């Protein structure tokens, strides 16, 4: 499941690291939304 996440290069420049953080925040938000929908579906069943 986590293989699709980007590898973090600690030696990358600041701009690249900021872009990677933003990408990971987007993934985290999408996961939270799916979790909320799954929880609502479970509660409704």
C-alpha positions in Angstrom: 0.0 0.0 0.0 2.7 2.5 0.9 5.0 1.7 -2.1 3.3 4.4 -4.1 4.5 7.1 -1.7 7.5 9.1 -2.8 10.9 8.3 -1.2 12.3 11.2 0.8 15.8 12.3 -0.2 17.2 14.0 2.9 19.9 15.7 0.8 17.3 17.3 -1.5 17.1 21.0 -1.7 14.6 23.0 0.4 12.2 23.6 -2.5 12.0 19.8 -3.4 11.4 18.9 0.3 8.6 21.5 0.5 7.0 20.0 -2.6 7.3 16.5 -1.2 5.7 17.6 2.1 2.8 19.3 0.1 2.3 16.1 -1.9 2.2 14.0 1.3 -0.3 16.4 2.9 -2.5 15.9 -0.1 -2.3 12.1 0.3 -3.0 12.4 4.0 -6.1 14.5 3.4 -7.4 12.0 0.8 -6.9 9.2 3.2 -8.7 11.0 6.0 -11.7 11.7 3.6 -11.9 8.0 2.7 -11.7 7.0 6.3 -14.6 9.3 7.1 -16.7 7.9 4.3 -16.0 4.4 5.4 -16.8 5.2 9.0 -20.1 6.8 7.9 -21.0 3.8 5.8 -20.2 1.5 8.7 -22.4 3.5 11.0 -25.2 3.4 8.5 -25.1 -0.3 8.2 
